Structures are given as structure tokens and as C-alpha cells.
Amino acid sequence: MEAEPPGGSAEAPERLSRFRYAAAAAAKGAVVGGTMLIPGVSGGTTAIILGIYDQLVRAVSGFRAHKRESLRLLFWFCLGACGGILLLARPLLGLLEQFPLPTGCFFLGAVAGSVPAVYRKSRIQHFQWRVPVYVLLGAALVLALNRLPVPAHEAAAGGAGGFLLLLLAGALAAAALVLPGISVSYLLLLLGLYDGTMTAIARLDLAFLFPLALGLLAGIFLFTRALDLLMTRYPRATYLVILGFMLASLPTLLPGLPGAAEWLPCLLSLLAGFLIIHRVSRL
């Protein structure tokens, strides 16, 4: 069976003007890139919130079948993501430092606002006992990952063993990029490679970054193809597990409970995040 084009249909770019199509993909990429560095926020979760997650998965998994559509979407999205990392990450992190609770509540509301859209994708017509089972399974996987102890020392990444370690780390980081609710930075911490990766990026250490990037690219293609297959053949189970991933990530978005003077701004931020995303997801 021929894969579905990544833009939702082969005529999607023709229905929209080229400018609007590129601007929409770049804007969503900018938001994903800008929020990836926020603790507890994963790129996959943000892509789901913005309604572009399925399109990205199909763009990568069906690249050979729909090269033109896939390349158009991925180019503008990645361009926007790079711009978002450079332009949005610092202001968003600044907001999180200055107003941690209201900002966290906004993201909490945004994730919660996207839950109905993800549930609709599971195509559940009426309640079944499998629904809570799949949701709990997804939540349990993320919670178990978040409870793993972070190693006290960085992993050694030199020699042939280090090359293989970085390849594997890149593939695992790809899973964190593709799957919602899993933070790439936290996964690198678990592997003992976070500081080394940040240092390598700052110094452009290609001996470190090349195997990591190679594993990342290979992992992205493998995981997206597998995920696209699961979403096509088993949409109910797949989207419900994804929903569990998202729900389990909610506690990490809130650094604590608001004080007496913070309840109102936190509540308004929560409602704003929920209503904005809930409205956008129904467009």
C-alpha cells in the first residue's frame, strides 16, 4: 500500500499558497525548536500540540515515496526549528526563570488542551477496558524512565568503544525526539553524556558529534518508520500509549505549587494554554 503524503494529502501544498505553507511549517518548527530546551518539554509533545506530529512522522517514513512533499515540509520545519533554538529558546528559558509557575502552568494547559485531539485520533467510539490499560502503559514507561538514577560521572566516549557508545546514544536520543513525553536532555543525562555533548557542541568536536549525529539520523528513520506503521495498523493502541506518554510528562512541567499571590496568574495561564491549543486543534 502506498504511503500517505506527509502534508495530509498530495494536494495540500497546492491548496495553500506556497508562502502560507512554508510559513506555517517554519512557525511550527520554531515553536518546537524553541521549547525543546525547556526542562520537561519534549519536541514530540510540542509537535502533537501544534498538530504537525503525524505529518512529520509520515514525511520521514515515507520520504522515498513522496520525496517532493516530504522535502518541502522537512526543509521549512527544520529551518524554523533552527531559528527557534536561536531566537526563542533564550526568551522562553528567561520566562521560566523569572515566572516559573505561570510559565509552567501555560505549558501544562497547552499539553492538557491537546489531549482531546490525540484521543480522537485513537478512533475510540465507546469506552473499552483497553483504553486505560494502554494509557497506563504509556504513562508507566515514561515514569519509569524518569525514575532512573542519573550517573554521577560522565561516560567515556573515546576509542572504538566510545564510537559505538555514541552511535547507540544517538539512536536512543532519536527515540526521545520522536516519542512525546521524553526529554532528550534527560536521556543524555541518564547515559552520562549530557555535559560531554554540550561541550562538544560548543567546541564543534566532530570526533564526538559525528557518531552521535550518525546514530541520531539512523534512529530517526528507524523509529519513524516503525511509528508510522503502528499508527496506520494499530491507531487505537498507538495513540492511547502516546496519550499516556503525554499525561506522564505533565508533573515535570510544574516546578511546584503556587503561593497565595500566584494562584490567579497561574490559573489564567493554565486556562490560556488549554483554550488556545484546544481551539487550534479543532481548526
HELIX and SHEET records of a PDB file:
HELIX    1   1 ALA A   12  ARG A   15  1                                   4    
HELIX    2   2 ARG A   18  THR A   35  1                                  18    
HELIX    3   3 GLY A   43  ILE A   49  1                                   7    
HELIX    4   4 TYR A   53  SER A   61  1                                   9    
HELIX    5   5 LYS A   67  LEU A   87  1                                  21    
HELIX    6   6 ALA A   89  GLN A   98  1                                  10    
HELIX    7   7 PRO A  100  LYS A  121  1                                  22    
HELIX    8   8 ARG A  130  ASN A  146  1                                  17    
HELIX    9   9 GLY A  159  VAL A  178  1                                  20    
HELIX   10  10 VAL A  184  LEU A  190  1                                   7    
HELIX   11  11 TYR A  194  ARG A  203  1                                  10    
HELIX   12  12 LEU A  206  ARG A  233  1                                  28    
HELIX   13  13 PRO A  235  SER A  249  1                                  15    
HELIX   14  14 LEU A  250  LEU A  253  5                                   4    
HELIX   15  15 ALA A  260  GLU A  262  5                                   3    
HELIX   16  16 TRP A  263  SER A  281  1                                  19    
END                                                                             
